[in-house]
Amino acid sequence: MKFLAVFALVVAAVSASTLPQRDQRVIGGSIAAAGQFPYSVGLITRINILLSGQCSGSLISARYILTSASCVSGIDSAVAVMGGLRINDSTEPGQVRMTVTEFIVHSGYEVDMENFDVALAVLPAPVTFSDNIRTVRLPNRRQIDATFNAQQGTFIGWGRFGEGTANSDVLRFGRSQVITNLACRLNLPTNTILDENICVDGFDASANRGSPCQGDSGSPLTITDADGITTQIGVFSFHSILGCDSGRASVYTRMSAYLNWIENNSDVVIRDDF
């Protein structure tokens, strides 16, 4: 089975005075600016009365959040944090919080808890758009067979700086290049990489590459498309069991493989072309 723990983002320079030497090299990214990623959604999940967790998603309409099945499967509820950078600060100006109790998990994931790692969270009411709250675009139908190989991907999240560290309180982002699925299979030989996955290069400080990590399950992978518009091509699923700072590839659920599922289970209309 894949490493299905919830994951976080490796994206910031870490001070030697606060973390062990091993984590000083986990950089590869920056703190996000207000409104830079208006589609970002932090999810504070409630498993039961005693247990809670944290993961991410993206706003794809005024009512629907796209995330991973591993983020929301089996939970009772989640607080969706939109329009802000600080997931634990409910007083942040412009931030909107809604409690979500309705989740649509892909039926395939319920079978083996491994593949089909995609889900939707349904907001109880439409969120009001603002400079800091906007939807992200999904691929169009002509891009179903697109590989996006060698394009620069951007990922975001509130997760950990590396193995053994705490989640970030502020939204961070990192960048890494999309690689072929063959290269991903060679990089992660003990994992099953399907055609319905999409991968990016692993963490490498010297190449200024970051990596998602624990706490980032469900976070979006985006590219700048041919027309200059940000387009989400993946939902973060898992990384190597060796850890998010091991340099191994990060694996996402490929959105172009689930366009019909998203359209059939939400109010999003998938475009035929640009």
C-alpha positions in Angstrom: 0.0 0.0 0.0 1.1 3.5 -0.7 2.4 5.7 2.0 -0.9 7.4 2.8 -0.1 9.6 5.8 -1.1 13.2 5.4 1.7 15.3 3.9 3.3 18.7 4.2 5.2 21.2 2.1 9.0 21.5 2.1 9.4 25.1 1.0 11.3 27.4 3.4 14.8 28.0 4.6 15.1 26.7 8.1 17.1 28.3 10.8 20.0 26.4 12.4 18.9 27.7 15.8 15.5 26.1 15.7 15.9 22.8 13.9 18.4 20.0 13.6 21.1 20.2 11.1 19.4 17.7 8.8 16.5 20.0 8.2 18.5 23.1 7.3 18.7 22.0 3.7 14.9 21.7 3.4 14.2 25.0 1.6 13.1 25.1 -2.1 10.3 27.6 -1.6 8.8 30.7 -0.1 6.0 32.1 2.1 3.0 33.0 -0.1 1.8 36.6 -0.4 -1.8 37.6 0.2 -3.9 36.8 -2.9 -1.1 34.9 -4.6 -3.0 31.6 -4.5 -6.6 32.7 -4.2 -7.8 29.1 -4.9 -5.9 27.6 -1.9 -8.0 25.9 0.8 -6.7 24.7 4.1 -8.7 21.8 5.6 -8.7 21.2 9.4 -10.3 17.8 9.5 -12.1 16.2 12.4 -11.9 12.4 12.4 -13.9 12.0 15.7 -14.3 13.9 18.9 -10.7 13.2 19.9 -8.7 13.2 16.6 -8.1 15.9 14.1 -5.8 16.4 11.2 -4.7 18.9 8.5 -4.6 18.8 4.7 -5.3 21.0 1.7 -7.5 21.5 -1.3 -8.4 23.9 -4.1 -11.5 25.9 -4.8 -13.0 24.8 -8.2 -16.4 26.6 -7.8 -18.2 28.6 -5.2 -19.5 25.4 -3.6 -16.9 22.7 -4.4 -13.4 22.0 -3.1 -11.1 19.6 -4.9 -8.9 17.5 -2.6 -7.6 14.0 -2.2 -9.6 11.0 -0.9 -6.8 10.3 1.6 -7.5 13.8 3.0 -11.2 13.4 3.8 -12.1 9.7 3.7 -13.5 8.6 7.0 -13.7 12.0 8.6 -16.7 13.5 10.3 -16.2 17.2 9.3 -13.6 19.8 8.3 -13.2 23.5 8.7 -12.4 24.9 5.2 -10.1 28.0 5.5 -10.2 30.3 2.4 -8.8 33.7 1.5 -6.0 33.7 4.1 -2.5 32.6 4.7 -2.6 31.6 8.3 -4.6 28.4 8.8 -4.7 28.7 12.6 -5.6 32.4 12.9 -9.3 32.9 12.5 -8.9 36.7 13.0 -6.9 37.1 9.8 -8.4 39.9 7.7 -10.2 38.6 4.6 -10.2 35.0 5.8 -13.4 32.9 5.4 -14.1 29.7 7.4 -16.9 27.2 6.8 -17.6 23.9 8.4 -17.9 21.1 5.8 -19.8 17.9 6.5 -20.5 16.6 3.0 -17.7 14.8 1.1 -17.7 12.9 -2.2 -15.0 10.3 -2.2 -14.2 8.4 -5.4 -15.7 5.0 -5.1 -12.6 3.4 -6.4 -10.6 4.7 -3.4 -13.1 3.1 -1.0 -12.2 -0.3 -2.5 -8.4 -0.4 -1.9 -7.6 2.9 -0.1 -4.7 3.3 -2.5 -5.7 4.3 -6.1 -8.4 6.9 -7.3 -7.1 9.3 -4.7 -9.5 12.2 -5.4 -12.5 13.7 -3.6 -14.7 16.7 -3.3 -15.8 18.7 -0.2 -19.1 20.5 -0.6 -19.4 23.9 1.1 -22.7 24.5 3.0 -23.2 27.7 1.1 -21.5 29.4 -1.9 -18.4 31.3 -0.8 -18.2 35.0 -1.9 -15.4 35.6 -4.3 -12.9 38.4 -3.5 -9.3 39.4 -4.5 -8.1 36.6 -2.1 -10.8 34.0 -3.0 -11.1 32.7 -6.5 -11.4 29.4 -8.3 -8.6 27.6 -10.1 -9.0 26.3 -13.7 -9.0 22.6 -14.5 -7.7 21.1 -17.8 -9.9 21.0 -20.8 -11.0 17.9 -22.7 -8.4 18.4 -25.3 -5.8 18.0 -22.6 -7.0 14.6 -21.5 -3.9 12.9 -23.1 -1.5 15.8 -22.3 1.5 14.7 -20.2 2.7 18.1 -19.1 6.2 16.7 -19.1 9.0 19.1 -18.3 6.6 21.9 -17.4 7.3 23.7 -14.1 4.7 22.8 -11.5 3.8 24.9 -8.4 2.5 23.4 -5.2 1.3 24.9 -2.0 0.4 23.9 1.5 0.5 24.4 5.3 2.4 21.2 6.0 5.8 20.3 7.5 9.2 21.6 6.6 10.6 18.1 6.5 10.5 14.8 8.4 10.2 15.3 12.1 9.2 19.0 11.9 5.8 20.7 12.7 3.2 21.9 10.3 3.6 25.4 9.0 1.1 28.0 10.3 1.5 30.1 7.1 0.8 29.1 3.5 4.0 28.2 1.6 4.7 27.3 -2.0 7.4 25.5 -3.9 8.2 24.6 -7.5 9.4 21.5 -9.3 9.4 20.0 -12.8 6.9 17.5 -14.1 8.6 14.2 -15.0 7.4 11.3 -17.1 5.6 8.4 -15.5 8.4 6.1 -16.6 10.9 8.3 -14.8 8.6 8.3 -11.8 8.4 4.5 -11.8 12.2 4.2 -11.9 12.5 6.8 -9.1 9.9 5.0 -6.9 10.4 1.3 -7.7 8.5 0.1 -4.6 5.4 2.1 -5.4 2.6 1.6 -8.0 2.6 4.5 -10.4 -0.5 4.5 -12.7 -1.2 6.4 -15.8 -3.7 8.3 -13.7 -0.8 9.7 -11.6 1.4 12.6 -12.5 4.8 13.2 -10.8 7.3 15.9 -10.2 11.0 15.9 -9.3 11.9 15.4 -5.7 13.5 17.8 -3.3 16.9 19.2 -4.3 18.1 22.4 -2.5 20.9 22.9 -5.1 18.3 23.0 -7.9 15.9 25.1 -5.9 13.3 22.3 -5.9 10.9 21.8 -3.1 8.6 19.0 -2.2 5.2 18.5 -0.6 5.3 16.5 2.7 3.1 15.4 5.6 0.2 17.8 6.0 -0.2 18.5 2.2 -2.5 15.7 1.1 -4.9 17.1 -1.4 -2.9 20.2 -2.2 -3.1 21.4 -5.9 -0.3 21.1 -8.4 -0.6 23.8 -11.0 1.1 25.0 -14.2 0.9 28.1 -16.3 -1.0 26.9 -19.3 -0.3 27.9 -23.0 -2.8 30.8 -22.7 -1.0 32.1 -19.5 -3.7 31.0 -17.1 -3.0 28.9 -14.0 -4.4 25.4 -14.5 -4.5 22.6 -11.9 -3.1 19.4 -13.2 -2.7 17.3 -10.0 -3.8 16.7 -6.4 -1.1 15.6 -4.1 -1.3 11.9 -3.1 1.9 10.6 -1.7 5.7 10.6 -1.7 8.4 8.0 -1.0 8.3 6.2 2.3 11.9 7.4 2.7 10.5 10.8 3.4 9.7 14.1 1.7 13.3 15.3 2.0 14.8 12.1 0.4 15.0 13.6 -3.1 12.4 11.1 -4.4 9.6 12.1 -6.7 6.3 13.4 -5.4 3.1 11.7 -6.8 -0.2 13.4 -7.6 -3.5 12.3 -8.9 -3.7 13.4 -12.5 -6.7 15.7 -12.9 -7.1 15.2 -16.7 -8.0 11.5 -15.9 -10.9 12.6 -13.7 -12.6 15.4 -15.6 -15.8 13.4 -16.2 -15.9 12.3 -12.5 -15.5 15.9 -11.4 -18.2 17.2 -13.8 -20.6 14.4 -12.8 -20.2 15.1 -9.1 -20.0 18.8 -8.9 -21.4 22.0 -10.6 -18.1 22.5 -12.6 -18.5 22.4 -16.4 -15.3 21.0 -18.0 -14.3 23.1 -21.0 -13.9 21.5 -24.5 -10.8 23.7 -25.2 -9.1 26.9 -24.2 
